[in-house]
Amino acid sequence: MAERVRTDDVLLLDYNGVIVDDEPIHFAVLRDLLAVERIALDEPTYLAHFLGRDDRACIGQAFHRAGRALEADEALILAARKARWYAESVAAGVPVVPGVRRFVREAAATMRVAVVSGALREEIRAGLAHAGVADVVECVVGAEDVTRGKPDPEGHRTALARLAGPGGTVRAVVVEDSRPGLEAARALGAGSVMLTTGFGTADAAGADLVWASFDGHTPGELQPLLREVAPDPRA
């Protein structure tokens, strides 16, 4: 008799650097946005302090590091401008992470799949369609859905609660490409795979597995990393 498929196993995927390989694009757009505000941003600083955080957090961090005050309405204006510039940059298409379509579609046969990201939902849904996995991703949690971005696990818990409800536990594994994402996975209590699409392997310390991409890997490798977690922190 075939083994019963577990419907309470969940694969939680980041978006930028995991589905689409667009971190260089985000860096360039943020750098240009801040340059207009007379704030310099180089790649090492971006990788060390901005990677894995949502636009509002990145902009706030940049102003803070520059010793500049930033009003809430100004932050919203800059975040909206950054989103427009990013959309213009990827209008002709965005690179996808090698092997992601095959891997995610195979994973969806045995696990429920969700995407949890600091990106905007509109950006995520467009990228999922471009990558050929939109129809197998059951839940998308974007920047608009949380009050605390990564490294807080609020986004992951939100996705799990939408899939499984607030009570009880499920088993989950997370795929990320940044230190804040890894910290969120650890705070959640899930197993983790880090992709080195956006940073060096030294920053992946503490991940269960480290991969360059999905090429050469199968969802079966995730099975030992599935760990019971509570969708709701009160559970």
Rosetta blueprint (number, residue, H / E / L):
1 M L
2 A L
3 E L
4 R L
5 V L
6 R L
7 T L
8 D L
9 D E
10 V E
11 L E
12 L E
13 L E
14 D L
15 Y L
16 N E
17 G L
18 V L
19 I L
20 V E
21 D L
22 D L
23 E H
24 P H
25 I H
26 H H
27 F H
28 A H
29 V H
30 L H
31 R H
32 D H
33 L H
34 L H
35 A H
36 V H
37 E L
38 R L
39 I L
40 A L
41 L L
42 D L
43 E H
44 P H
45 T H
46 Y H
47 L H
48 A H
49 H H
50 F L
51 L L
52 G L
53 R L
54 D L
55 D H
56 R H
57 A H
58 C H
59 I H
60 G H
61 Q H
62 A H
63 F H
64 H H
65 R H
66 A L
67 G L
68 R L
69 A L
70 L L
71 E L
72 A H
73 D H
74 E H
75 A H
76 L H
77 I H
78 L H
79 A H
80 A H
81 R H
82 K H
83 A H
84 R H
85 W H
86 Y H
87 A H
88 E H
89 S H
90 V L
91 A L
92 A L
93 G L
94 V L
95 P L
96 V E
97 V L
98 P L
99 G L
100 V H
101 R H
102 R H
103 F H
104 V H
105 R H
106 E H
107 A H
108 A L
109 A L
110 T L
111 M L
112 R E
113 V E
114 A E
115 V E
116 V E
117 S L
118 G L
119 A L
120 L L
121 R H
122 E H
123 E H
124 I H
125 R H
126 A H
127 G H
128 L H
129 A H
130 H H
131 A H
132 G L
133 V L
134 A H
135 D H
136 V H
137 V L
138 E L
139 C E
140 V E
141 V E
142 G L
143 A H
144 E H
145 D H
146 V L
147 T L
148 R L
149 G L
150 K L
151 P L
152 D L
153 P L
154 E H
155 G H
156 H H
157 R H
158 T H
159 A H
160 L H
161 A H
162 R H
163 L H
164 A H
165 G L
166 P L
167 G L
168 G L
169 T L
170 V E
171 R E
172 A E
173 V E
174 V E
175 V E
176 E E
177 D L
178 S L
179 R H
180 P H
181 G H
182 L H
183 E H
184 A H
185 A H
186 R H
187 A H
188 L H
189 G L
190 A L
191 G E
192 S E
193 V E
194 M E
195 L E
196 T L
197 T L
198 G L
199 F L
200 G L
201 T H
202 A H
203 D H
204 A H
205 A L
206 G L
207 A L
208 D L
209 L E
210 V E
211 W E
212 A L
213 S L
214 F L
215 D L
216 G L
217 H L
218 T L
219 P H
220 G H
221 E H
222 L H
223 Q H
224 P H
225 L H
226 L L
227 R E
228 E E
229 V E
230 A L
231 P L
232 D L
233 P L
234 R L
235 A L
